Amino acid sequence: MWAALLVLLALAQEPASVTTQVFEVSGKVDRVNRSTRTITVVSAGVASAQIYAGPDLAIFDGLKTGDFVVVRYYDSYIVELTPGKTMRPPKTLAGPALDSLKTDDTRVLQATRLIVTIDAIDVSTGSVMYHGSDNRRVFRVVQDRKLLDGLKVGDVVTITYTRAQAVSIGRAP
Protein backbone atom coordinates (compact mmCIF):
# COMPACT_ATOMS: atom_id res chain seq x y z
CA MET A 1 0.00 0.00 0.00
CA TRP A 2 1.35 3.44 -0.73
CA ALA A 3 1.92 6.11 1.80
CA ALA A 4 -1.39 7.92 1.29
CA LEU A 5 -3.05 5.20 3.33
CA LEU A 6 -0.97 5.86 6.42
CA VAL A 7 -2.70 7.36 9.46
CA LEU A 8 -0.85 9.01 12.33
CA LEU A 9 -2.23 8.48 15.84
CA ALA A 10 -1.19 10.75 18.71
CA LEU A 11 -1.60 10.35 22.42
CA ALA A 12 -1.79 13.89 23.74
CA GLN A 13 -4.91 15.83 24.67
CA GLU A 14 -3.77 18.58 22.31
CA PRO A 15 -4.03 17.86 18.58
CA ALA A 16 -0.84 16.56 17.03
CA SER A 17 -0.47 17.98 13.54
CA VAL A 18 1.84 16.26 11.14
CA THR A 19 2.19 17.63 7.65
CA THR A 20 3.73 14.68 5.96
CA GLN A 21 6.73 15.29 3.79
CA VAL A 22 5.60 14.68 0.26
CA PHE A 23 3.92 11.40 -0.61
CA GLU A 24 4.73 9.63 -3.83
CA VAL A 25 2.62 7.21 -5.87
CA SER A 26 3.66 5.55 -9.09
CA GLY A 27 1.42 3.61 -11.40
CA LYS A 28 -0.86 3.76 -14.39
CA VAL A 29 -3.09 6.76 -15.05
CA ASP A 30 -6.67 5.51 -14.70
CA ARG A 31 -8.54 8.78 -15.23
CA VAL A 32 -7.71 12.31 -16.36
CA ASN A 33 -10.28 15.05 -15.71
CA ARG A 34 -9.23 18.10 -17.72
CA SER A 35 -11.92 20.42 -16.29
CA THR A 36 -10.86 19.89 -12.66
CA ARG A 37 -7.17 19.18 -13.51
CA THR A 38 -7.21 15.94 -11.52
CA ILE A 39 -5.83 12.47 -12.18
CA THR A 40 -6.42 9.08 -10.61
CA VAL A 41 -3.50 6.63 -10.53
CA VAL A 42 -3.76 2.85 -10.05
CA SER A 43 -0.86 1.38 -8.07
CA ALA A 44 -0.72 -2.25 -6.91
CA GLY A 45 -4.35 -2.65 -7.95
CA VAL A 46 -5.56 0.25 -5.77
CA ALA A 47 -6.83 3.52 -7.25
CA SER A 48 -5.65 6.73 -5.61
CA ALA A 49 -8.05 9.49 -4.69
CA GLN A 50 -8.13 12.28 -7.24
CA ILE A 51 -4.87 14.23 -7.25
CA TYR A 52 -5.02 17.88 -8.29
CA ALA A 53 -2.35 19.13 -10.71
CA GLY A 54 -2.02 22.90 -10.75
CA PRO A 55 -1.46 24.92 -13.91
CA ASP A 56 2.26 25.05 -13.11
CA LEU A 57 2.53 21.33 -13.99
CA ALA A 58 2.55 21.51 -17.80
CA ILE A 59 2.99 17.73 -18.10
CA PHE A 60 -0.66 17.34 -17.02
CA ASP A 61 -1.88 18.63 -20.39
CA GLY A 62 -0.24 15.69 -22.20
CA LEU A 63 -1.31 12.90 -19.82
CA LYS A 64 -3.69 10.21 -21.01
CA THR A 65 -5.23 7.05 -19.59
CA GLY A 66 -2.66 4.25 -19.54
CA ASP A 67 0.42 6.46 -19.06
CA PHE A 68 2.80 5.33 -16.31
CA VAL A 69 3.65 8.19 -13.96
CA VAL A 70 5.22 9.11 -10.64
CA VAL A 71 3.19 11.71 -8.74
CA ARG A 72 4.39 13.51 -5.62
CA TYR A 73 1.78 15.32 -3.52
CA TYR A 74 1.09 16.75 -0.06
CA ASP A 75 -1.02 14.97 2.55
CA SER A 76 -1.45 15.75 6.22
CA TYR A 77 -3.22 14.35 9.24
CA ILE A 78 -4.26 16.11 12.42
CA VAL A 79 -5.03 13.59 15.14
CA GLU A 80 -6.56 14.36 18.50
CA LEU A 81 -7.46 12.07 21.37
CA THR A 82 -11.09 13.08 22.10
CA PRO A 83 -12.58 11.01 24.94
CA GLY A 84 -16.35 11.22 25.19
CA LYS A 85 -16.89 12.44 21.63
CA THR A 86 -19.70 10.71 19.76
CA MET A 87 -18.89 9.02 16.49
CA ARG A 88 -20.74 10.42 13.49
CA PRO A 89 -20.37 10.13 9.71
CA PRO A 90 -17.21 11.69 8.24
CA LYS A 91 -17.58 15.40 7.60
CA THR A 92 -16.08 16.90 4.47
CA LEU A 93 -14.97 20.50 4.92
CA ALA A 94 -16.13 22.96 2.26
CA GLY A 95 -16.32 26.68 1.58
CA PRO A 96 -14.51 28.99 4.02
CA ALA A 97 -13.43 26.05 6.25
CA LEU A 98 -11.63 24.46 3.30
CA ASP A 99 -10.30 27.80 2.01
CA SER A 100 -8.72 28.49 5.41
CA LEU A 101 -6.40 25.48 4.91
CA LYS A 102 -4.80 26.90 1.75
CA THR A 103 -1.29 28.33 1.83
CA ASP A 104 0.83 30.18 -0.72
CA ASP A 105 2.25 26.94 -2.12
CA THR A 106 -0.67 24.53 -1.81
CA ARG A 107 -4.22 24.25 -3.04
CA VAL A 108 -6.25 21.97 -0.78
CA LEU A 109 -8.30 19.48 -2.76
CA GLN A 110 -10.08 17.70 0.09
CA ALA A 111 -10.35 17.81 3.87
CA THR A 112 -12.32 15.26 5.87
CA ARG A 113 -12.85 14.93 9.62
CA LEU A 114 -13.89 11.67 11.25
CA ILE A 115 -14.28 10.44 14.82
CA VAL A 116 -13.30 6.81 15.37
CA THR A 117 -12.88 4.29 18.17
CA ILE A 118 -9.69 2.23 18.41
CA ASP A 119 -10.42 -1.54 18.19
CA ALA A 120 -6.96 -3.11 18.09
CA ILE A 121 -3.30 -2.09 18.25
CA ASP A 122 -0.32 -4.16 17.12
CA VAL A 123 2.87 -2.37 18.15
CA SER A 124 5.07 -5.05 16.51
CA THR A 125 3.65 -4.24 13.05
CA GLY A 126 2.89 -0.57 13.79
CA SER A 127 -0.74 -1.10 12.89
CA VAL A 128 -4.08 -0.08 14.30
CA MET A 129 -7.67 -1.06 13.59
CA TYR A 130 -10.55 1.31 14.21
CA HIS A 131 -14.21 1.79 13.38
CA GLY A 132 -16.35 4.82 12.73
CA SER A 133 -20.06 5.52 13.01
CA ASP A 134 -20.88 3.04 10.24
CA ASN A 135 -19.19 0.29 12.31
CA ARG A 136 -16.92 -0.55 9.35
CA ARG A 137 -13.52 -1.77 10.56
CA VAL A 138 -10.49 -0.03 9.02
CA PHE A 139 -6.88 -1.26 9.25
CA ARG A 140 -3.99 1.23 8.95
CA VAL A 141 -0.24 1.28 9.50
CA VAL A 142 1.12 4.32 11.36
CA GLN A 143 4.18 6.20 10.19
CA ASP A 144 5.84 6.50 13.58
CA ARG A 145 5.37 3.51 15.92
CA LYS A 146 6.21 5.50 19.04
CA LEU A 147 2.87 7.28 18.52
CA LEU A 148 1.19 4.01 19.57
CA ASP A 149 2.75 4.18 23.04
CA GLY A 150 0.00 4.57 25.61
CA LEU A 151 -2.84 4.25 23.09
CA LYS A 152 -5.57 1.90 24.33
CA VAL A 153 -8.35 -0.11 22.77
CA GLY A 154 -11.53 1.90 23.23
CA ASP A 155 -9.88 5.34 22.88
CA VAL A 156 -11.88 7.81 20.78
CA VAL A 157 -9.78 9.73 18.24
CA THR A 158 -10.68 12.60 15.87
CA ILE A 159 -8.75 12.51 12.59
CA THR A 160 -8.65 15.40 10.11
CA TYR A 161 -7.22 14.28 6.78
CA THR A 162 -6.19 16.87 4.19
CA ARG A 163 -5.11 16.15 0.61
CA ALA A 164 -3.49 18.94 -1.37
CA GLN A 165 -2.18 19.42 -4.87
CA ALA A 166 0.49 17.52 -6.75
CA VAL A 167 4.02 18.84 -6.29
CA SER A 168 5.36 17.08 -9.37
CA ILE A 169 4.34 14.60 -12.03
CA GLY A 170 6.89 12.68 -14.08
CA ARG A 171 6.77 9.82 -16.51
CA ALA A 172 7.70 6.50 -14.90
CA PRO A 173 10.51 4.53 -16.53
C-alpha positions as a printed Julia matrix, in Angstrom:
173×3 Matrix{Float64}:
   0.0    0.0     0.0
   1.35   3.44   -0.73
   1.92   6.11    1.8
  -1.39   7.92    1.29
  -3.05   5.2     3.33
  -0.97   5.86    6.42
  -2.7    7.36    9.46
  -0.85   9.01   12.33
  -2.23   8.48   15.84
  -1.19  10.75   18.71
  -1.6   10.35   22.42
  -1.79  13.89   23.74
  -4.91  15.83   24.67
  -3.77  18.58   22.31
  -4.03  17.86   18.58
  -0.84  16.56   17.03
  -0.47  17.98   13.54
   1.84  16.26   11.14
   2.19  17.63    7.65
   3.73  14.68    5.96
   6.73  15.29    3.79
   5.6   14.68    0.26
   3.92  11.4    -0.61
   4.73   9.63   -3.83
   2.62   7.21   -5.87
   3.66   5.55   -9.09
   1.42   3.61  -11.4
  -0.86   3.76  -14.39
  -3.09   6.76  -15.05
  -6.67   5.51  -14.7
  -8.54   8.78  -15.23
  -7.71  12.31  -16.36
 -10.28  15.05  -15.71
  -9.23  18.1   -17.72
 -11.92  20.42  -16.29
 -10.86  19.89  -12.66
  -7.17  19.18  -13.51
  -7.21  15.94  -11.52
  -5.83  12.47  -12.18
  -6.42   9.08  -10.61
  -3.5    6.63  -10.53
  -3.76   2.85  -10.05
  -0.86   1.38   -8.07
  -0.72  -2.25   -6.91
  -4.35  -2.65   -7.95
  -5.56   0.25   -5.77
  -6.83   3.52   -7.25
  -5.65   6.73   -5.61
  -8.05   9.49   -4.69
  -8.13  12.28   -7.24
  -4.87  14.23   -7.25
  -5.02  17.88   -8.29
  -2.35  19.13  -10.71
  -2.02  22.9   -10.75
  -1.46  24.92  -13.91
   2.26  25.05  -13.11
   2.53  21.33  -13.99
   2.55  21.51  -17.8
   2.99  17.73  -18.1
  -0.66  17.34  -17.02
  -1.88  18.63  -20.39
  -0.24  15.69  -22.2
  -1.31  12.9   -19.82
  -3.69  10.21  -21.01
  -5.23   7.05  -19.59
  -2.66   4.25  -19.54
   0.42   6.46  -19.06
   2.8    5.33  -16.31
   3.65   8.19  -13.96
   5.22   9.11  -10.64
   3.19  11.71   -8.74
   4.39  13.51   -5.62
   1.78  15.32   -3.52
   1.09  16.75   -0.06
  -1.02  14.97    2.55
  -1.45  15.75    6.22
  -3.22  14.35    9.24
  -4.26  16.11   12.42
  -5.03  13.59   15.14
  -6.56  14.36   18.5
  -7.46  12.07   21.37
 -11.09  13.08   22.1
 -12.58  11.01   24.94
 -16.35  11.22   25.19
 -16.89  12.44   21.63
 -19.7   10.71   19.76
 -18.89   9.02   16.49
 -20.74  10.42   13.49
 -20.37  10.13    9.71
 -17.21  11.69    8.24
 -17.58  15.4     7.6
 -16.08  16.9     4.47
 -14.97  20.5     4.92
 -16.13  22.96    2.26
 -16.32  26.68    1.58
 -14.51  28.99    4.02
 -13.43  26.05    6.25
 -11.63  24.46    3.3
 -10.3   27.8     2.01
  -8.72  28.49    5.41
  -6.4   25.48    4.91
  -4.8   26.9     1.75
  -1.29  28.33    1.83
   0.83  30.18   -0.72
   2.25  26.94   -2.12
  -0.67  24.53   -1.81
  -4.22  24.25   -3.04
  -6.25  21.97   -0.78
  -8.3   19.48   -2.76
 -10.08  17.7     0.09
 -10.35  17.81    3.87
 -12.32  15.26    5.87
 -12.85  14.93    9.62
 -13.89  11.67   11.25
 -14.28  10.44   14.82
 -13.3    6.81   15.37
 -12.88   4.29   18.17
  -9.69   2.23   18.41
 -10.42  -1.54   18.19
  -6.96  -3.11   18.09
  -3.3   -2.09   18.25
  -0.32  -4.16   17.12
   2.87  -2.37   18.15
   5.07  -5.05   16.51
   3.65  -4.24   13.05
   2.89  -0.57   13.79
  -0.74  -1.1    12.89
  -4.08  -0.08   14.3
  -7.67  -1.06   13.59
 -10.55   1.31   14.21
 -14.21   1.79   13.38
 -16.35   4.82   12.73
 -20.06   5.52   13.01
 -20.88   3.04   10.24
 -19.19   0.29   12.31
 -16.92  -0.55    9.35
 -13.52  -1.77   10.56
 -10.49  -0.03    9.02
  -6.88  -1.26    9.25
  -3.99   1.23    8.95
  -0.24   1.28    9.5
   1.12   4.32   11.36
   4.18   6.2    10.19
   5.84   6.5    13.58
   5.37   3.51   15.92
   6.21   5.5    19.04
   2.87   7.28   18.52
   1.19   4.01   19.57
   2.75   4.18   23.04
   0.0    4.57   25.61
  -2.84   4.25   23.09
  -5.57   1.9    24.33
  -8.35  -0.11   22.77
 -11.53   1.9    23.23
  -9.88   5.34   22.88
 -11.88   7.81   20.78
  -9.78   9.73   18.24
 -10.68  12.6    15.87
  -8.75  12.51   12.59
  -8.65  15.4    10.11
  -7.22  14.28    6.78
  -6.19  16.87    4.19
  -5.11  16.15    0.61
  -3.49  18.94   -1.37
  -2.18  19.42   -4.87
   0.49  17.52   -6.75
   4.02  18.84   -6.29
   5.36  17.08   -9.37
   4.34  14.6   -12.03
   6.89  12.68  -14.08
   6.77   9.82  -16.51
   7.7    6.5   -14.9
  10.51   4.53  -16.53
